[in-house]
């Protein structure tokens, strides 16, 4: 998999380029009426939803953390909290998520966030040679090896997703 150069530079793509990581950008036309950003991406790109991962900001004991799960399912908040050694977690306020990451909802990438946060990636990502995550704006996904995603986000992996 090679790097594809385009004019769609985002903080996420800058991090990957600086690290010398191999990745592929996938662009699609975002539909503002789409009910689910992640499902829209999987359908537009013709990719299995289990291979496309959404980035969710979660509040855990007063601090923000990042959960990365397949778009085909949901985040198990109890499992997410446990993965970080906490008792409970709740979805973060959308405005707080945007401030913390520097990205807009539907375009939050686990890479290149304004402020780094503890990150947990669903272990199902390890079953794939490559996965897709948001590239930092709506209509842009990045395909990369799960090991690179884990390394660049300093993530841990755990079973934090629920099936579709």
ZISUL-V19593 format. One record per backbone hydrogen bond with DSSP energy under -1.0 kcal/mol. NH is the residue of the N-H (numbers start at 1). CO is the residue of the C=O. E is the energy in kcal/mol with one decimal. If there is no record, write none. Layout:
# ZISUL-V19593
((NH | CO | E) (NH | CO | E))
This chain:
# ZISUL-V19593
((14 | 10 | -2.4) (15 | 11 | -2.0) (16 | 12 | -1.8) (17 | 13 | -2.6) (18 | 14 | -2.5) (19 | 15 | -1.8) (21 | 16 | -2.2) (24 | 143 | -1.9) (26 | 141 | -3.1) (28 | 139 | -2.2) (34 | 31 | -2.4) (40 | 36 | -2.3) (41 | 37 | -2.1) (42 | 38 | -2.4) (43 | 39 | -2.6) (44 | 40 | -2.9) (45 | 41 | -2.3) (47 | 42 | -2.3) (51 | 48 | -2.0) (53 | 132 | -3.4) (54 | 69 | -3.4) (56 | 67 | -3.2) (58 | 65 | -3.0) (59 | 90 | -3.5) (60 | 63 | -3.4) (63 | 60 | -1.6) (65 | 58 | -2.7) (66 | 118 | -3.2) (67 | 56 | -3.1) (68 | 120 | -2.3) (69 | 54 | -1.7) (71 | 52 | -2.9) (73 | 70 | -1.5) (74 | 162 | -1.1) (76 | 160 | -3.6) (77 | 75 | -1.0) (80 | 76 | -2.6) (81 | 77 | -2.6) (82 | 78 | -2.3) (83 | 79 | -2.2) (84 | 80 | -1.1) (85 | 82 | -1.7) (86 | 81 | -3.1) (90 | 59 | -2.1) (92 | 57 | -2.4) (97 | 93 | -2.4) (98 | 94 | -2.3) (99 | 95 | -2.3) (100 | 96 | -2.6) (101 | 97 | -2.2) (102 | 98 | -2.6) (107 | 104 | -2.3) (114 | 101 | -2.0) (115 | 100 | -1.6) (120 | 66 | -2.7) (121 | 156 | -2.8) (122 | 68 | -3.0) (123 | 158 | -1.7) (125 | 122 | -2.0) (126 | 123 | -1.6) (127 | 124 | -1.6) (128 | 125 | -1.6) (131 | 144 | -2.8) (132 | 51 | -2.4) (133 | 142 | -2.2) (135 | 140 | -3.4) (140 | 137 | -1.4) (141 | 26 | -2.9) (142 | 133 | -3.3) (143 | 24 | -2.9) (144 | 131 | -2.3) (149 | 145 | -1.9) (150 | 146 | -2.8) (151 | 147 | -2.4) (152 | 148 | -2.8) (153 | 149 | -1.4) (155 | 150 | -2.0) (156 | 119 | -2.0) (158 | 121 | -1.6) (160 | 158 | -1.4) (162 | 74 | -2.7))
